[in-house]
Amino acid sequence: MLNMTLEEQKDFWNFQIPVGTIEMKNENDDEKQGMGDLIEAFVRINTQGRLLTNQEKRNAHYINSSVLKLARQLSKKTNSIYNMSADQKARMKDIEITLELLISIIDNEILNKKTAIDKSLGKEFKQKKLNDSKKTFNKICHVFSKLELDKNTRFTRNTSDFYSLFVAIMELNNGGCVFQKYSKAQKELTDF
């Protein structure tokens, strides 16, 4: 090897090359994952130098998961109440947050994010459970939007605060709380 010290040669030959695999799904499925998604992942990895996010990996691995499909659908609601950058959306952060919230609703508890998402994606849920969770998710999003929080409050920009408020509304909803007057709550949350 040209002009390389023995140490540099050892480093060169011992360099670990990261390798990943993408499993192509059956194109007969209703999913839109196909060659275009594979090419996009290849271009991103090889031109942008950015690793795939955990959610991008989950999206490929659990493509047929019923709860992931529902999270993709409901992420539009999340985007209407949570202020997220275009880059975050492109990296599927909106789907990841929606998935966390949806699983919290399904399991009726606060998540340990690191384990709960993948564990839940590996399960099959009855359609009734998914439909009920979707209704609850939409109801909570409706309450959240009625609060008319400014797009720059901590509850619409900080993921932990957004999640906490969402789960608090979920708990109030589960307890039978009827939401009618939002102006006082809006002021208190904005001042908080």
C-alpha positions, 0 to 999 in steps of 0.5 A, spaced: 500 500 500 502 506 497 506 510 503 502 507 508 505 506 515 504 499 518 499 502 523 495 505 517 495 499 513 492 495 519 487 500 520 485 500 513 484 492 513 480 492 519 475 497 518 468 495 519 464 496 513 456 497 516 452 493 512 444 493 512 439 489 508 432 491 506 427 486 505 422 487 499 415 486 500 410 483 496 408 488 491 401 485 490 400 488 497 396 494 498 402 497 501 406 502 496 413 500 498 417 498 492 423 499 488 422 507 489 422 506 496 428 502 495 432 507 491 430 513 495 433 509 501 439 507 497 440 515 495 439 517 502 444 513 505 449 514 499 449 521 498 446 524 504 450 521 509 444 520 514 443 513 517 435 511 517 432 513 523 429 508 527 422 509 525 424 509 517 427 502 519 420 500 523 416 502 517 420 498 512 420 492 517 413 492 519 410 494 513 404 490 514 402 492 521 395 494 522 397 499 527 403 502 523 398 503 517 393 506 522 399 511 525 400 513 518 393 515 516 393 519 523 399 522 522 396 528 518 392 529 525 398 530 529 401 534 524 395 539 525 396 540 532 404 539 533 409 544 530 414 539 526 419 541 521 419 539 514 425 535 515 422 531 521 416 529 517 421 527 511 424 522 517 417 520 519 418 523 526 410 525 525 409 517 524 413 515 530 410 520 535 403 518 532 405 511 533 407 512 540 400 516 542 396 511 538 400 505 542 398 509 549 391 509 547 391 502 545 395 500 552 391 505 556 398 507 559 404 511 558 409 508 554 417 506 555 418 508 548 424 504 547 421 497 548 413 499 547 413 501 539 417 495 536 413 490 541 406 493 539 408 493 532 409 485 532 402 484 535 396 483 531 390 487 533 383 486 532 379 491 528 374 493 533 380 495 538 383 499 532 377 503 530 376 505 538 383 507 538 382 511 532 376 514 535 379 516 541 385 519 538 381 523 533 377 526 540 383 527 543 386 531 537 379 535 537 380 537 544 387 539 543 385 543 537 380 547 541 385 549 546 388 553 540 395 553 543 400 558 539 405 554 535 410 556 539 408 554 546 412 548 549 406 543 548 406 544 540 414 544 539 417 540 545 415 532 544 415 530 551 411 536 553 406 534 547 406 527 549 405 529 556 399 533 555 396 528 550 396 523 555 393 527 560 387 529 555 387 521 554 386 520 562 381 525 563 377 523 557 378 516 560 375 518 567 369 521 563 371 528 563 367 532 558 371 538 555 366 544 554 370 551 556 377 551 553 379 558 554 381 558 561 385 551 559 388 555 553 390 561 558 393 556 563 397 552 558 400 558 554 402 561 561 405 555 563 
